[in-house]
């Protein structure tokens, strides 16, 4: 008898949507690491046939792709209300919070539903999501408390923070970290990609995926590093606000680039050409850009939070989320060739700790334990 793990995927995954990209990465790894007599299928919103064909190419080895009767937005609303929309049942693993969290038979039918919460933005920085996004996240957490067999988070610090928000989850919170995309490396055409993005020859990257850009800009200015700044992972609708924050910190417009959402190859090209990455966000979550930078042996300065401390360890410089502290850390990191070389070695060593194969093996073990 074959056991099927049904993985909930967004289709298509938009460039720069880290959780959706991660879901594809995990699905590929789950297929590759499937135990004997186990297979992986996908559950997706209603999509066109060509998208289903593309998904089979993107995640080779899927046993099946089950499309829900509703498009993505309507499906998310349906699941928020507890309406399964015909795709519940079996052993379900969602690499995001998008899942049919409904009553299921754990005992006789051996049904399981596991979801993943990559960050606590809805609780710690709700202004980043907007009212609708916050309401959806909080509603889904309530459903997870009632119906999830496990909630996966990327660090033990994250688990501790989630227990403060939802104490009734108890020991159902499990820790499985993410990783950079499989094979994440500087592409052979990295120079051409940076040229297409109109990037300068040398620059510092700021991770704009969360709050704190103002502090990061001020930190770069305080460091004395006379370098242009590239802000990655910024949605198009936030680009103007990022430019205003840079100007307010005293950064000349000619020294700022905000390329918008990027593919994995473009992100690798940008990071490969950078001098350092600054990640100022203090929101509890998985620092996607930081892990990608570590994978490329790029020195990083990150906000000193419990989650970052656990995930980065000695792979980067941890700084209090203030302009002076970030500036001092960046100044020390860039102070000499020896300092940069040492930071690059430590970053690369830590980057090798993250892999989707390892994450997939832990997911299979989690479902076996359940």
N, C-alpha and C positions, 0 to 999 in steps of 0.2 A: 504494500500500500504506500502510495506517495503522499507526503505531507507538503502542502502548498503554503508558502508565506506570501501573503498578498500585501504589496507595498503601495501605499498611496502616493501618487506622483502628480505634480502640476505639469500640464502639457499644453503648449510648449513652455519651457523655462526661459524667461527673459534674461538677457545679459545683465549682470550685476545683481540679480536676485539670489543672494547667497544661499538662503535655505533651499530654494528650488534647485539650484545647481548642486548643492550638497546631496539632495535627495537622489538625483541621477547618479552621482558618484557612489553613494551607498548602495543603490540598486545594482549597479554593475559589480561592486565588490561582493554583494550577497549572492549573486549568480555564481561568481568565481569560487566562493568559499562554501557553497551549499553542501551540507553533509549528505552521505548516501541516502537515497530514497526521499530527498527533499528537492523542491523546485521553487522558483520565484515567479510570481505573476504580478501584474500591475493593475491598480485601480485608478482611473483618471476621470476628470470631468468629461462632459460631452464634447468631443472634438471630431474634426473631419477625418475621413479615412486616410488621407495622406499624412496627417499628423500621427496617426496610429502606426503607419508604416515607418515613419521617421523615428518613432519611439523604439520600434523593434531594432532599427539600425543603431540608434544611440545607446540602447541597453541590450546588447546581443545576449540571447539565451533566455529571454523571458518566455515562460510557458504559455502565457495568455495575457491579453490586455482587455480588461473589462471596463467599458465606458459607462459612466452614470448617465441617466436620462436628462441631466441638467448641466448647463454651462457652469464654469468655475464660480462666478459670483453667486448664482442662484444655489449652487450646491453648497457653498460655504454657509449661506443663510439657512438652508434646509438643515444642515448638520448642527448649526447653532441652536436651532429649535428642537433638535432631537428627532428629526425625520430622516431615516436612513437612506431614503431614495433608492431602495432596491439593491444596494451594494454592500450591505453589512453581512456579517457572518464569516466563519472561518478564522484563520489566524492572520490578523491584520497588524501591520507595522507601518506607522506613518512617521517619516523623517521630519515632519513638521507638526503643527497643531491641527491640521486639516484632516479630520477623520470622522467616521460615523460612530460617535460616542453614545451608544445606546445600550439598553439592557441586552445581555447575551448569555448563552449557556456555557459557563466555564467548566461545569462538572461532567455532564454527559456528552455534550457535543465538542468539548475541548476547544471552545472558541476563546480567542484572546484579542484584545485591542490595546495596542501600545502606541503612545504618541510622544512627540519630542518638542521640548520647549528650549529654543536656542538662546533666548534672552528674556529679561524681565523689563523691557522697555515700557510696556503698558502700565507697570506699577511704579517704576523709578523715574521715567522721563516720558510721561504720556503725551506731552506736547509734540514729541517726535512722530507720533502715529496719527494723531487726529482722533476726534471723538468716535467715529465709526470703528476704526481699528482697535481702539482701546476697549470699546464695548464688546467687540467680537472676541478678543483675546480673553477678557475676563469671563465672558459667558462660556467659552470653551473650557476654561479652567474649572468652572463649576461642574461642567459635564464630566470632565476628567476625574474630578474628585469622586463623582458618583459611579462612573462606569469604566474608567481605565484600569487595566490590570497592572500597568506600569507607566510612569512618565520618565522619559530619558532626558537628562540634562548633561552639559559638557564638562562639569567640574564639581568637586565636592563642595566648594564654596557656593556654587550656584544651587546645589541641593539644599544647603543650609538656609540660603536666602528664600528659596521656594517654600521650605517648611514654615517660615515665618508668615508667608502669604497664605498658604493652604496647609495648615497643620494636619488635617484629616488624611492627607496623602500618606503620611507615616512612612513605612518602609517600602512603599511602592515606587519611591523615587530612586532611579538607577543612574549611574554615571557612565557615559560613553562619549568621549570627545570626538570632534570632527577632525578634518585635515584639509590640506591644500588639495586641489584637483590632482588626480593621478597623473604622474608624469609632468607635474608643474615645473617648468624650467624656461630659461630665456629662449625664445624661438629663434630659429636661424635667421629670420628677417627682422630681428629686434630693432636694428637701426632704422630700417625703413618704416616700421610701425611707429617708432617715436617721432620720426620726421613727419609722418602723416598726421600725428596728433599735435604737431607744432611744439614739441618740447625742446627746451634748451639742452645744452651739452652736459650740464651738471645741475643738480637740484635736490631739494629735500621734499619728501612726500609726506603729506598729512592725510591720515585716514578720516574721511568725512562722513563715515557711515553712522555716526552717533553724535550726541551733543559734545560741546567742548572745542569747537573750531576756533572760537575767539581766544581761548587760552593757548591753543596750539600756535596760532599766529603770533601772539605776544611772546610765547616761549622762543620761537624761531628768531624773532627780532632781538630778544634779550640775550640769545646765545652769541650774538656777534657774527654769526655765519652769514656772509654776504652772498647768499645763494637764492636763486628763484625757488618758488614753492609750487608744487603740483598737488592738488587736492583730489584724491580718488574717492570712488564709491559715493558720489553725490548724485541724487536724482535730479533730473533736468529742472524740476520745479523748485529746487533749492539752490541752484547755481547762483542766482542773483544775490541771495542772502549771504552766501559764502564770499562772494566778491566784496560785498559791503563790509563783512567782518574783516576781511584782509585789509581793506582801505582804512577801517577804523583803527587797526593795529599799526598803521603806518607803512604797510607794504605797498610799494608802487604797483600800479595795475600792470605794468609791463613785466613784472616779476612773478605774476600769478597765472597759473593755468588750471582750469577746471574742466577736464575732458568729458565728464558725464559717465553714464554706465558703460562698462567695458567688458569685452569677452575675456575669458581666462588667458588667452594668448596675449591680448593687449595689456592686461594687468601684469603679466609676467615681464613683458617688454618694458613697461614703465618702471617696475620695481628693479629690474636688472640694471637700469641706467641711473638709479638713484644713489645718493650718498647715505641716506638714512631715512627711516620711517618714524613719524611721530603719531602715536595713537592716544588721543586725550580723553576718550570716553571713560566715564566711571560707571556706566550702566553694567550691571551683572549680565554677562553673556559670553559667547564664544567670539574671540577677536579674529575674524576671518582674515583681514588684511595682515595682521601681525603674524599669523601662522604662515601665510603665503610668503611674507618677507623672510621669516626664519628659514623657510624651505630653500630660499635663494641665498642664504647666508648674508642677508642685508641687516646691518645693525639697526636696532629699534630702541625707541624711547616710549614707554607706555605708562599710563596712569597707574599709580600704586594702589591697587584694589585687591581684596582677597582672591577673586577669580583670576585676575592677571598674574598675581604672585604665584598661584598654583600652576597656571598653564605655562607661563614664560620661564619660571624658575631663574636660572642664571643666564638664560639665553638673550637677555636684553637688559637695558637700564630701566629700573622702576623709579618713577618720580612722583612726588605729590602733585595733584592736579592744580598747579599754579604756574603762572608765567615764569617766575624766578626759578622754581625747581626744574621745570622742563628745560628752560634755557641753560641752566647749569649742567644738567645731564647731557644735553646735546653738545654743549661746548666741550665737555670732557671727552665725549665720544669721538668728536671730530678734531680733537686737539693735536693729534699727531698721527703719522702713518702707523706707528706701532699700536696705538689705541684703536684705530679703525680695524687693523688686521686682527687684533685679539677679539674685538667685538664681533667681527665677521665669523671667526672660528666658533665662538660660543653660540652665535645665532644658528649656524649650520648644524652644530651638534644637537641643539634643542629641536630644530626643525625635523630631524629624523625620528623624533619620538611620536610623530603623528602620521597615521596612515589609514586609508579607508579599508584596507584588508584587515587590519587589526580591529577597527570599529565593527566591521561586518561579522567577524568571528565572535565578538562580544554580543552582538545582536542575536545571532543564532543561539548562543549560550543562554541569553536572557529568556528567549522563548522556550528553550528546553527546560529551564528552571521553573518557568510558570506552569 
